[in-house]
Amino acid sequence: MNPADKEKQTIDFYDRKAEEWANAHSGYEKISWWIEEMQIFHNLLPTGKILEIGAGTGRDASNLVDLGYDYTGTDASFGLLEIAKKRNPQVNFKLVGVCELDFPKHEFDGF
C-alpha cells in the first residue's frame, strides 16, 4: 500500500469512528498530569498564536483558548472536526492534512 492510500485509510477510519473516539478520549482535561502539561506549555509560551496539528475532537482547544491563546486547530478528518466545532464553536478549525498545511512562515508562535 502506498503512503497516499495509507493516509486515506487512516482518515476514513477516524471519520467512521469519530463519535467513538471522542467518547473514549474525553475527560483528559480534568486529569492532574494533563493540567500540569498545559501549565508547562503556558509557562514556556504565555501568550501568542498557536497551531494544533491533529486537533481531533478539539479536546485541547478550549483549554488553550481559555489560557488566552489565539488558537487554530487542523485535522484531516471531517468527522473529528465536526465534533471539535460543536464543542468549540468560537474556535478556528481547518480541514487539512499535515502534508497540505499552507500557512505562511512565522504565522504561529508555537504548535
C-alpha positions as CSV (number, residue, x, y, z in Angstrom):
1,M,0.0,0.0,0.0
2,N,1.4,3.4,-1.0
3,P,1.5,6.3,1.5
4,A,-1.4,8.1,0.0
5,D,-3.6,5.0,0.3
6,K,-2.5,4.6,4.0
7,E,-3.3,8.2,4.7
8,K,-6.8,7.9,3.1
9,Q,-7.4,4.6,5.1
10,T,-6.4,6.4,8.3
11,I,-8.7,9.4,7.6
12,D,-11.6,7.1,6.7
13,F,-11.1,5.2,10.0
14,Y,-11.3,8.4,12.0
15,D,-14.3,9.7,10.0
16,R,-16.2,6.4,10.7
17,K,-15.2,6.2,14.4
18,A,-15.3,9.9,15.3
19,E,-18.0,9.7,18.0
20,E,-16.5,6.5,19.5
21,W,-13.1,8.2,19.6
22,A,-14.5,11.3,21.2
23,N,-16.2,9.3,23.9
24,A,-13.1,7.1,24.6
25,H,-10.8,10.1,24.9
26,S,-12.9,12.6,26.9
27,G,-12.0,13.7,30.4
28,Y,-8.3,14.2,29.8
29,E,-8.7,17.9,30.5
30,K,-9.6,17.1,34.1
31,I,-6.7,14.7,34.8
32,S,-3.9,16.3,37.0
33,W,-1.0,15.3,34.8
34,W,-2.8,16.8,31.8
35,I,-3.4,20.1,33.7
36,E,0.3,20.1,34.5
37,E,1.2,19.6,30.8
38,M,-1.0,22.6,29.9
39,Q,0.7,24.7,32.6
40,I,4.2,23.8,31.4
41,F,3.2,24.8,27.9
42,H,1.7,28.0,29.2
43,N,4.9,28.8,31.2
44,L,7.0,28.3,28.0
45,L,4.7,30.4,25.8
46,P,2.5,32.6,28.0
47,T,0.7,34.3,25.0
48,G,0.7,34.0,21.3
49,K,-0.8,32.5,18.2
50,I,-0.6,28.7,18.2
51,L,-1.4,25.9,15.7
52,E,-2.5,22.5,16.8
53,I,-1.8,19.9,14.1
54,G,-4.1,16.9,14.6
55,A,-6.7,18.8,16.7
56,G,-9.1,15.8,16.5
57,T,-12.2,16.4,18.5
58,G,-10.9,19.7,19.9
59,R,-10.2,18.3,23.4
60,D,-7.4,20.8,24.0
61,A,-8.8,23.8,22.1
62,S,-11.0,25.2,24.8
63,N,-8.2,24.9,27.4
64,L,-5.8,26.7,25.1
65,V,-8.3,29.4,24.3
66,D,-9.1,29.8,28.0
67,L,-5.4,30.4,28.6
68,G,-5.5,33.3,26.2
69,Y,-4.0,31.8,23.0
70,D,-5.1,32.8,19.5
71,Y,-5.7,29.2,18.5
72,T,-6.1,27.4,15.1
73,G,-6.7,23.7,15.0
74,T,-6.2,21.4,12.0
75,D,-7.1,17.9,11.3
76,A,-7.5,15.7,8.1
77,S,-10.7,14.0,9.5
78,F,-14.0,15.7,8.7
79,G,-15.8,13.6,11.3
80,L,-13.4,14.6,14.1
81,L,-13.5,18.3,13.2
82,E,-17.3,18.3,13.2
83,I,-17.2,17.2,16.8
84,A,-14.5,19.8,17.5
85,K,-16.6,22.6,16.0
86,K,-19.7,21.6,18.0
87,R,-17.6,21.5,21.3
88,N,-15.8,24.8,20.5
89,P,-17.9,27.0,18.2
90,Q,-15.7,30.0,18.9
91,V,-12.6,28.3,17.7
92,N,-10.9,28.4,14.2
93,F,-10.6,24.9,12.8
94,K,-9.4,23.9,9.3
95,L,-9.8,20.6,7.5
96,V,-6.3,20.0,6.2
97,G,-3.8,17.2,6.4
98,V,-0.3,17.8,7.8
99,C,1.3,17.5,4.4
100,E,-1.1,20.1,2.9
101,L,-0.5,22.8,5.5
102,D,-0.1,26.1,3.7
103,F,0.3,28.7,6.4
104,P,2.9,31.5,5.8
105,K,6.3,31.1,7.6
106,H,6.3,32.5,11.1
107,E,2.4,32.7,11.1
108,F,2.4,31.0,14.6
109,D,4.4,31.4,17.8
110,G,4.0,27.8,18.8
111,F,2.5,24.5,17.7
